[in-house]
Amino acid sequence: MLRIGNRSIDNTDYNYTVICFLKREAHLSFSSSITIENTDWFVGIHEGSKTIYASTNAILSNNDDYFNSSFLALQRLLDMSILIEKPAMAIESDKNKQLSFLVSIINGKKSLNIYAKEFLKFNIGFKYEVREVDDNLFHKNHLMSEYKPSVRYFRMSQLSESLLDAYRYLYLSVESALNDLHPKLQKVKEMDWISKAIGLANSRSKNPLVYKGCSTIEEYFINYHYKQFRLRLFHSKKDVLLPLDLYDLSDLYNAYIDLFEICSMIFDVQYGFNIKGGGQVSEYAIKAAIEALEVNRIVFLKKGNPIEKIFRVDRINQFTAQGYKGNLKFDLDVSSNQISLFDRYEIGFDEEVYITLDFDENIEFDGFDYLIINHEVLFTNRNIIDRPFLL
């Protein structure tokens, strides 16, 4: 039995169940069978509950595949639910914390997997002054002599909490600035114009952008941004990228970071503005900091008090780092415990606490053999636009 808040989840007809969270309590009960790429899911929500679940007996390659496939099934259920009764519902996606559960039964052993993802930010600040000969501060007029719509699009890309919207606005900013630099003629094809315009901008840049595997920026931009993302995000007929259709946002996120570099180059060439700023910590430094952390304990708490039962830790996979991301895993044997109830866990070394996770609702479980904690930490610091997004 697994109970999250007031909702009991104990579907014995399926070997795998993924549980995610809604932004608010559901106002209706609704379930359906949904197929995602040959994987059949039974998906449901219940009135008064903040949980939404997807169950299957399919054997997938790994746990990530269960989360990716179930996430698409859950979104489709919510799409259909708005046709039954309004208002719309959305899966909870705290910008600073994301949380999912996976209940699995393998060879008769029942496991509760808790997947937590949190975002941490490195803040590096500095200030510089430019002074004239008489020691007075030098003030440069940074305002444009003429207003440009590209700036509005750029500002919206920084305000948008949705990564898809942020990318779309940033692309429109690039497109608008390129049109200021090299106006598109009516008879010229879109792809031909933008290819020539971005090549012209890069040729005028003091620091032209170079891409491995591509002879020119024109080739890179068309093949990567225009074909892979622009066409799929701006059209709705075929081969599209639907909003909320990505459980893993890493590809689009990396494209967004890259497009920002291109936008920065174009703004500098066309308007004389540097939109980049701030310092950054290198991937090597973050990797060294993450892997230097050694942990040897995890404590579960209820209302601030450690729970009496001590789960036996079978194995700790210490922090490993890849890029700006660190992963930590605990395997705990809970087969000897009866009902366990907690709303927080703390991870650390001896008496030092390194990481905490607070659950919005009580977590209660019984009858499981293993409890597996997967905690992922993502560091953001690369510049002003490197930030967590909603799903």
NORTAMO-V81294 format. One record per run of one state. SS is the DSSP state (H for helix, E for strand, - for the rest). FROM is the first residue (numbers start at 1). LEN is the number of residues. If there is no record, write none. Layout:
ss = (SS,SS)
from = (FROM,FROM)
len = (LEN,LEN)
This chain:
ss = (-,E,-,E,-,E,-,E,-,E,-,E,-,H,-,E,-,E,-,E,-,E,-,E,-,E,-,H,-,E,H,-,H,-,H,-,H,-,H,-,E,-,E,-,E,-,E,-,E,-,E,-,E,-,E,-)
from = (1,2,5,7,10,16,23,30,37,39,46,51,57,63,85,91,92,94,95,97,107,109,122,131,132,137,138,149,160,162,163,182,190,205,217,235,250,272,283,292,297,303,305,307,312,323,325,334,340,350,352,366,370,381,390,391)
len = (1,3,2,3,6,7,7,7,2,7,5,6,6,22,6,1,2,1,2,10,2,13,9,1,5,1,11,11,2,1,19,8,15,12,18,15,22,11,9,5,6,2,2,5,11,2,9,6,10,2,14,4,11,9,1,1)
